[in-house]
């Protein structure tokens, strides 16, 4: 007898949580069928406020166009369980017009996605929450966005998170950024942008300041971050009139402006920043490259331990959204958090052959990923 596991089991565990909205399930694996064979069909059938659970499979799902408020929950982007299947999609596109189409208010968690942007139109997308995903790039005008507990890979020109200058009320918090070719947060020039408790690993910069971990930003509050740029690159370029408090940089080459060794160059303000300091991660042997087996928590002897503006650790394990663990520390899944919902870890059929009228004995293991 072959075990077939899918989100139908999962839905039984969480259905009561979403009693006021319709729950829809998706799988593009014929061996693990669900209500819909792909995400676009589920979105077309959904009403605003519905929840769509997308099964982890070995296949990439079709691009997503969001024209209504939805809750989209995948199985995760790197999953430490018996099945080791993820929810992957190349593009998530939002749409908003002056009529009935509006993807604002959507929540997205548990996806591996290459690009998040606009499918068409010029209106801002508002009130979006994206957390516990792996994302290559977010590139659109954002109003009232919360982006936290994501792994940002910076795969596209323009940076991992590109605000297109007119974005406002954006919180970028407790994310892990790693890239060797692009800046990670850029093109924000409105007040009310917060960049807090993030980790930026091995960012390339250049002499004119066009590329750095953060670039082309004004008026933002930038606090409690750790930058591990190597000594030959800059941390930030074209940053002005921002507030920097309680950040740590391994490199002393901070800015393209003078003084180059200070976060406060170019009319920035703040204090208690540490420059040229090793943050003393618990177990990281290469500060210039990301490795999923490393432990990026701070040692108790670190100058960043309990040294944040809020009294918690500087970096991704402090603040309002301490980075969740997706598996055992050192096992390769620690920095791959799963969406905060019950999920099936394993299914073990103990008596694969049964006689008519006898019981099939199945042990199911599940975890609530808080």
DRENMI-653328 format. One line per 5 residues: number of its first residue (from 1); their letters; for each residue x, z, y of N, C-alpha, C. Coordinates in steps of 0.05 Angstrom, whole numbers. Layout:
NUM	a	X,Z,Y,X,Z,Y,X,Z,Y | ...
//
This chain:
1	xxxxx	17,0,-24,0,0,0,18,0,25 | 11,-17,44,27,-20,69,14,-4,91 | 30,13,104,20,28,126,18,11,151 | -5,11,165,-8,-3,190,-14,17,212 | 5,21,230,2,40,251,-2,26,277
6	xxxxx	-20,35,294,-24,23,320,-36,43,338 | -44,34,362,-54,53,382,-82,63,376 | -95,53,355,-121,64,348,-117,94,341 | -97,100,325,-91,128,319,-85,143,344 | -69,130,361,-61,143,386,-85,149,404
11	xxxxx	-104,130,405,-127,134,422,-144,158,414 | -146,163,388,-161,186,379,-149,212,390 | -123,212,395,-110,236,405,-115,241,435 | -120,219,450,-121,222,479,-147,213,491 | -165,204,475,-190,194,486,-205,213,504
16	xxxxx	-204,239,497,-218,258,513,-207,261,541 | -181,254,544,-169,256,570,-181,237,590 | -189,214,580,-199,192,598,-229,187,592 | -245,207,590,-272,204,582,-288,188,602 | -280,187,628,-295,174,649,-287,145,653
21	xxxxx	-269,134,637,-260,106,640,-258,94,612 | -261,68,611,-259,54,585,-230,52,577 | -224,57,552,-197,54,541,-196,28,525 | -176,12,531,-172,-13,517,-144,-14,504 | -142,-25,480,-116,-26,466,-107,-55,462
26	xxxxx	-81,-58,463,-69,-85,461,-46,-84,441 | -44,-106,425,-20,-110,408,-17,-140,404 | 8,-150,408,13,-178,402,27,-182,375 | 24,-161,358,34,-162,330,10,-164,312 | 8,-186,297,-15,-190,279,-17,-169,257
31	xxxxx	6,-157,251,6,-136,231,-3,-109,241 | -6,-107,267,-15,-82,280,-36,-89,300 | -59,-98,291,-80,-109,309,-92,-87,326 | -101,-95,350,-115,-78,368,-139,-94,379 | -152,-83,400,-175,-97,411,-168,-124,423
36	xxxxx	-144,-126,435,-136,-150,449,-108,-159,440 | -104,-185,437,-78,-195,427,-56,-197,448 | -64,-193,474,-44,-194,495,-55,-180,520 | -38,-174,538,-46,-158,561,-65,-173,580 | -61,-198,586,-79,-212,604,-108,-211,595
41	xxxxx	-113,-214,569,-141,-212,560,-153,-185,564 | -137,-164,561,-147,-137,565,-153,-133,595 | -136,-143,612,-141,-140,641,-166,-155,650 | -169,-179,639,-193,-195,646,-219,-180,638 | -218,-166,616,-242,-152,607,-246,-125,620
46	xxxxx	-225,-114,632,-226,-87,643,-241,-86,670 | -251,-63,675,-262,-56,702,-242,-39,717 | -244,-38,743,-227,-21,759,-228,8,749 | -205,20,745,-203,47,735,-199,50,705 | -201,28,690,-197,29,661,-168,34,654
51	xxxxx	-164,45,629,-137,50,619,-132,30,596 | -108,18,597,-100,-1,577,-74,9,563 | -76,14,537,-53,23,522,-41,-2,508 | -15,-6,512,-1,-30,501,18,-22,479 | 13,-31,455,29,-23,432,58,-32,434
56	xxxxx	76,-17,423,104,-26,421,107,-45,397 | 119,-68,402,123,-88,381,151,-101,385 | 157,-119,367,183,-133,369,181,-158,387 | 157,-162,399,152,-186,415,149,-178,445 | 157,-197,462,152,-193,491,124,-202,498
61	xxxxx	110,-186,514,83,-192,522,83,-213,545 | 61,-226,548,58,-246,570,59,-231,597 | 66,-247,618,67,-235,645,40,-223,652 | 41,-202,669,18,-187,677,11,-193,706 | -14,-200,712,-23,-203,739,-45,-182,744
66	xxxxx	-39,-164,762,-57,-141,767,-74,-146,792 | -100,-149,788,-119,-154,810,-139,-132,814 | -135,-110,799,-154,-87,801,-138,-62,794 | -149,-39,802,-136,-14,797,-138,-8,767 | -115,-3,754,-113,2,725,-93,23,719
71	xxxxx	-95,35,696,-74,52,685,-63,37,661 | -37,29,663,-24,13,642,-3,31,629 | -5,36,603,13,54,589,24,40,565 | 51,37,564,64,25,542,76,46,523 | 90,37,503,101,55,483,129,65,491
76	xxxxx	141,54,512,167,62,521,186,39,520 | 210,42,533,229,20,534,253,24,516 | 255,47,503,276,52,483,266,77,468 | 257,72,443,241,93,430,255,104,405 | 259,130,405,272,143,383,252,153,363
81	xxxxx	240,135,348,222,143,327,225,125,303 | 208,128,284,210,114,258,208,83,262 | 192,75,282,186,47,286,206,33,305 | 215,47,325,235,36,344,225,11,357 | 200,10,364,188,-13,377,181,-6,406
86	xxxxx	186,-25,424,182,-20,453,161,-38,464 | 153,-33,489,134,-50,503,148,-64,525 | 152,-90,521,168,-107,539,152,-129,552 | 156,-134,578,143,-155,592,163,-165,613 | 163,-191,618,182,-202,637,174,-196,666
91	xxxxx	149,-201,673,140,-199,701,114,-184,703 | 113,-165,722,88,-152,729,83,-160,758 | 61,-174,763,55,-184,790,30,-171,801 | 31,-161,825,7,-150,838,-6,-172,856 | -32,-169,859,-46,-187,877,-66,-171,894
96	xxxxx	-67,-179,919,-87,-167,937,-95,-187,958 | -121,-191,961,-131,-209,982,-152,-194,999 | -164,-208,1016,-184,-196,1034,-211,-192,1020 | -213,-201,995,-238,-200,981,-238,-177,961 | -246,-184,936,-250,-163,916,-225,-158,900
101	xxxxx	-204,-174,902,-180,-171,886,-161,-152,899 | -155,-130,886,-136,-110,897,-125,-93,875 | -99,-97,870,-85,-81,849,-76,-54,858 | -83,-46,883,-74,-20,893,-86,2,876 | -71,25,874,-80,48,859,-72,47,830
106	xxxxx	-57,27,821,-50,24,793,-27,43,785 | -27,52,760,-7,69,749,6,54,725 | 33,54,724,47,39,703,69,58,692 | 68,61,665,88,78,652,93,68,624 | 119,70,615,125,63,587,132,34,582
111	xxxxx	141,19,603,146,-10,600,176,-16,604 | 186,-37,591,211,-50,598,203,-75,612 | 209,-77,638,200,-99,655,223,-110,671 | 225,-136,672,246,-149,687,242,-149,717 | 217,-156,725,212,-160,754,184,-150,761
116	xxxxx	182,-135,783,156,-127,794,154,-139,822 | 132,-155,826,130,-168,852,101,-177,858 | 98,-196,876,72,-206,884,68,-233,870 | 44,-238,860,38,-264,850,31,-283,872 | 17,-274,893,11,-290,917,-1,-271,938
121	xxxxx	-5,-282,962,-16,-265,983,6,-250,998 | -1,-240,1021,18,-226,1038,10,-198,1045 | -13,-188,1034,-22,-161,1040,-6,-141,1024 | -2,-117,1035,13,-97,1021,-2,-86,997 | 13,-77,977,0,-64,954,4,-34,957
126	xxxxx	-18,-19,956,-17,9,964,-22,28,940 | -11,52,943,-17,75,925,-11,68,895 | 13,59,890,22,53,863,41,75,853 | 38,81,828,55,101,815,69,87,792 | 96,86,792,111,75,770,131,96,760
131	xxxxx	130,104,735,147,124,725,153,120,695 | 177,128,687,186,127,659,185,98,648 | 196,80,665,199,52,657,229,44,659 | 236,22,647,261,9,653,254,-16,669 | 266,-18,693,258,-39,712,282,-54,722
136	xxxxx	281,-80,722,303,-96,734,301,-96,764 | 277,-102,775,274,-104,804,245,-99,812 | 242,-85,835,216,-83,849,220,-97,875 | 205,-118,881,209,-134,905,183,-142,918 | 173,-125,936,148,-131,951,144,-110,972
141	xxxxx	125,-114,990,118,-95,1010,102,-72,997 | 111,-47,1001,98,-24,988,89,-4,1009 | 65,6,1005,54,27,1022,45,50,1003 | 55,74,1007,47,97,990,53,92,961 | 78,87,955,87,84,927,103,108,919
146	xxxxx	100,116,893,117,137,881,132,124,858 | 158,123,859,175,110,839,194,132,829 | 190,141,805,206,164,795,210,163,765 | 232,175,756,239,177,728,242,150,714 | 251,130,729,256,104,718,286,99,714
151	xxxxx	292,81,696,319,70,694,319,43,708 | 334,40,730,334,16,746,360,1,741 | 358,-24,731,381,-38,722,393,-58,742 | 378,-64,763,389,-82,784,397,-109,775 | 380,-123,762,387,-149,749,385,-173,768
156	xxxxx	372,-169,791,366,-192,808,379,-190,835 | 385,-212,849,395,-211,877,374,-197,894 | 384,-181,913,366,-167,930,364,-137,924 | 373,-129,901,372,-101,895,351,-93,875 | 354,-69,864,334,-59,844,307,-54,858
161	xxxxx	308,-42,882,283,-37,897,287,-49,925 | 272,-70,930,274,-85,955,248,-81,971 | 250,-66,993,225,-60,1008,216,-81,1027 | 230,-103,1030,222,-125,1048,217,-115,1076 | 230,-94,1084,231,-83,1112,205,-70,1121
166	xxxxx	182,-78,1113,157,-67,1124,144,-46,1106 | 158,-38,1085,147,-17,1067,148,10,1080 | 129,27,1074,129,54,1086,116,74,1066 | 121,100,1071,111,121,1054,118,116,1024 | 144,111,1020,154,105,993,173,128,985
171	xxxxx	168,139,961,184,160,950,199,149,926 | 226,148,927,243,139,906,258,163,896 | 250,174,873,258,201,866,266,202,836 | 288,215,831,297,221,803,298,197,785 | 309,175,796,314,151,781,344,148,775
176	xxxxx	350,134,753,377,128,745,382,99,750 | 400,93,770,407,65,777,434,59,765 | 436,35,752,463,26,744,464,-4,746 | 485,-14,759,490,-43,763,518,-47,772 | 530,-70,765,557,-76,774,557,-99,794
181	xxxxx	534,-110,800,533,-134,817,515,-133,841 | 496,-114,842,476,-115,863,473,-87,875 | 463,-86,900,455,-61,911,430,-51,898 | 423,-26,901,401,-14,886,376,-8,903 | 379,0,927,357,5,945,363,-8,971
186	xxxxx	347,-27,981,353,-40,1006,328,-51,1020 | 332,-58,1045,312,-70,1062,288,-52,1067 | 294,-27,1076,273,-9,1086,279,-2,1115 | 261,-8,1133,267,-1,1161,244,14,1175 | 226,26,1159,205,42,1170,209,72,1163
191	xxxxx	201,90,1181,202,119,1174,186,125,1149 | 189,149,1139,173,159,1116,182,148,1089 | 207,138,1087,219,131,1062,238,153,1053 | 234,163,1028,250,184,1017,265,175,993 | 291,179,993,309,172,970,322,198,961
196	xxxxx	312,209,939,319,237,933,325,241,903 | 345,256,897,352,265,870,356,241,851 | 369,220,860,375,197,843,404,197,835 | 411,182,814,438,178,805,444,148,807 | 465,141,822,474,114,826,501,110,813
201	xxxxx	503,92,793,527,89,777,540,62,782 | 567,62,788,584,39,789,572,16,805 | 569,20,831,558,-1,847,580,-17,861 | 577,-44,861,597,-60,875,590,-61,904 | 610,-58,921,607,-62,950,627,-84,959
206	xxxxx	626,-90,985,646,-108,995,653,-100,1024 | 673,-113,1035,685,-104,1060,666,-106,1084 | 646,-124,1084,628,-126,1107,603,-109,1104 | 600,-94,1083,578,-76,1080,552,-89,1071 | 553,-114,1062,528,-127,1054,517,-115,1028
211	xxxxx	535,-104,1012,526,-94,986,537,-66,983 | 520,-47,974,529,-20,967,507,-8,950 | 510,17,943,488,29,927,462,28,943 | 464,33,969,441,30,987,449,13,1010 | 431,-4,1020,439,-24,1039,415,-31,1057
216	xxxxx	421,-36,1083,401,-46,1102,377,-27,1103 | 382,-2,1110,361,18,1111,363,33,1138 | 339,38,1150,337,54,1174,317,76,1171 | 322,99,1184,302,120,1187,294,135,1161 | 308,130,1139,301,143,1114,313,171,1112
221	xxxxx	301,187,1095,312,213,1087,325,210,1060 | 352,215,1059,368,209,1035,381,235,1027 | 371,248,1005,380,275,998,385,278,969 | 404,295,962,407,305,934,414,283,914 | 427,262,923,434,240,905,464,242,897
226	xxxxx	470,230,874,498,229,865,506,199,863 | 529,192,876,539,165,876,566,165,861 | 568,149,840,593,148,825,608,121,829 | 604,108,852,618,83,858,648,87,854 | 662,67,843,690,69,840,704,67,867
231	xxxxx	729,75,869,743,78,894,745,51,910 | 744,29,896,746,3,910,721,-8,922 | 699,6,919,674,-4,930,662,16,949 | 643,7,966,630,25,985,604,35,973 | 596,58,983,570,69,974,547,57,989
236	xxxxx	551,52,1015,528,42,1031,537,22,1052 | 519,3,1058,525,-17,1079,501,-21,1097 | 506,-23,1123,485,-28,1142,463,-6,1141 | 472,19,1140,454,42,1140,456,55,1168 | 433,59,1181,434,71,1208,410,88,1213
241	xxxxx	414,109,1228,393,127,1237,377,140,1213 | 392,144,1191,381,158,1168,391,187,1168 | 378,204,1153,386,232,1149,397,236,1122 | 422,244,1120,436,249,1095,441,279,1091 | 430,291,1071,435,319,1065,441,323,1035
246	xxxxx	462,338,1029,467,348,1002,471,326,982 | 485,305,989,491,283,971,520,287,961 | 527,276,937,554,277,927,563,248,922 | 587,242,930,600,216,924,627,221,911 | 631,208,888,657,209,875,678,195,892
251	xxxxx	670,172,903,688,156,920,689,167,948 | 712,165,961,715,172,989,709,148,1008 | 705,125,995,699,100,1010,669,97,1013 | 658,111,1033,629,113,1035,616,89,1049 | 626,84,1073,612,66,1091,630,43,1102
256	xxxxx	617,21,1109,632,0,1122,635,6,1152 | 620,26,1162,623,34,1190,644,56,1191 | 652,63,1216,672,84,1221,658,110,1228 | 667,133,1216,688,135,1196,679,127,1168 | 696,113,1154,688,102,1128,684,123,1107
261	xxxxx	695,147,1111,693,168,1091,669,187,1096 | 650,179,1112,628,197,1119,601,183,1115 | 582,198,1105,554,189,1104,542,187,1132 | 554,201,1151,542,203,1178,552,182,1197 | 567,162,1188,576,140,1205,552,124,1213
266	xxxxx	555,110,1236,534,91,1245,508,104,1252 | 510,127,1267,487,141,1278,469,154,1257 | 480,160,1234,465,176,1215,470,206,1220 | 452,223,1211,454,252,1216,451,266,1189 | 456,293,1190,453,309,1166,477,327,1161
271	xxxxx	479,337,1137,501,355,1131,502,363,1101 | 522,379,1094,526,390,1067,530,368,1046 | 541,345,1055,547,324,1036,576,328,1026 | 580,320,1001,606,323,988,618,296,982 | 642,291,992,655,265,990,681,267,975
276	xxxxx	686,249,956,710,250,939,709,273,920 | 686,279,909,681,302,892,671,293,864 | 683,303,843,672,298,816,648,316,812 | 625,305,805,601,323,802,602,340,777 | 621,336,759,623,351,735,598,349,718
281	xxxxx	592,325,708,571,322,689,578,337,663 | 558,343,647,563,359,623,581,343,603 | 575,317,599,591,302,580,590,272,588 | 607,265,607,609,237,616,639,230,618 | 648,212,602,676,205,601,683,181,618
286	xxxxx	663,167,629,668,144,646,648,144,669 | 658,151,692,640,153,716,632,126,727 | 645,105,718,639,78,729,621,61,712 | 612,71,690,595,56,672,574,74,660 | 550,64,657,528,79,645,531,77,614
291	xxxxx	525,99,601,524,100,572,501,119,564 | 484,109,547,460,124,539,467,149,523 | 491,151,513,499,175,498,510,197,516 | 515,191,541,526,211,560,505,231,568 | 514,254,576,497,276,585,502,280,615
296	xxxxx	483,270,632,486,271,661,476,296,674 | 471,317,658,465,343,670,491,355,681 | 488,372,701,512,384,714,521,409,699 | 547,413,698,558,437,687,552,460,707 | 552,484,697,546,507,715,568,510,736
301	xxxxx	592,500,730,614,501,750,614,479,770 | 595,461,768,594,438,787,587,448,815 | 598,435,835,591,441,863,563,431,869 | 551,416,852,523,407,855,503,424,841 | 512,444,826,494,461,811,478,479,830
306	xxxxx	452,477,829,434,493,847,442,490,876 | 452,466,883,462,461,911,445,441,926 | 422,434,915,405,415,929,390,428,952 | 378,412,969,363,422,992,340,440,983 | 331,437,958,310,452,947,320,475,928
311	xxxxx	346,479,926,357,499,909,360,491,880 | 354,467,873,358,457,846,383,440,845 | 390,431,821,414,414,818,412,388,834 | 434,380,846,435,353,857,435,333,834 | 422,310,838,421,290,816,394,289,803
316	xxxxx	393,275,781,367,269,768,354,292,754 | 369,314,749,357,336,734,348,359,753 | 347,354,779,336,373,798,311,362,810 | 301,375,831,279,364,846,252,368,833 | 232,353,843,205,355,834,199,342,808
321	xxxxx	216,322,800,211,308,775,237,307,759 | 247,330,748,271,329,732,269,308,710 | 290,293,706,289,270,688,282,279,659 | 260,269,648,252,277,621,271,266,600 | 273,279,577,290,270,555,273,254,536
326	xxxxx	284,232,526,269,216,506,279,220,478 | 299,238,475,310,243,448,332,263,450 | 345,268,427,367,288,426,390,280,445 | 401,300,459,423,295,477,447,284,460 | 458,262,470,480,249,456,472,229,435
331	xxxxx	446,227,430,436,209,409,429,181,418 | 431,176,444,426,149,454,399,145,467 | 382,165,465,355,163,476,348,184,497 | 368,200,505,363,222,523,353,212,550 | 364,190,560,356,178,585,335,156,582
336	xxxxx	319,157,561,298,138,556,271,153,553 | 261,164,575,237,180,573,212,164,565 | 195,176,549,171,163,540,148,171,559 | 127,156,560,104,163,577,93,190,568 | 82,206,587,74,234,581,47,235,567
341	xxxxx	46,225,543,22,224,527,29,228,498 | 10,236,481,16,239,453,23,211,440 | 44,211,423,51,186,409,59,193,380 | 53,174,363,60,176,335,90,171,331 | 104,190,319,132,187,313,137,175,286
346	xxxxx	121,184,266,126,174,239,100,176,223 | 98,159,203,76,159,184,88,158,156 | 82,177,139,94,178,112,71,180,92 | 67,158,77,47,157,56,60,168,30 | 50,190,21,63,204,-1,54,194,-28
351	xxxxx	31,182,-30,22,170,-55,11,142,-50 | 30,123,-50,23,96,-43,3,83,-62 | 2,92,-87,-18,82,-106,-38,104,-113 | -63,98,-109,-84,118,-114,-106,106,-132 | -119,122,-147,-142,114,-163,-167,115,-147
356	xxxxx	-187,100,-153,-213,101,-139,-223,130,-138 | -232,139,-115,-244,166,-113,-224,188,-107 | -197,181,-108,-177,201,-102,-168,199,-73 | -154,219,-64,-146,220,-36,-119,207,-31 | -117,193,-9,-92,182,0,-79,204,18
361	xxxxx	-55,212,10,-41,233,24,-21,221,45 | -26,226,70,-10,215,92,-2,238,111 | 24,240,116,34,258,136,40,242,162 | 28,251,184,32,238,210,45,257,228 | 67,249,241,81,265,260,77,254,288
366	xxxxx	69,270,307,65,261,335,77,281,354 | 83,271,378,95,287,399,81,282,425 | 77,304,440,67,301,468,91,301,486 | 95,278,500,119,275,516,115,285,544 | 118,311,548,113,323,574,135,315,594
//
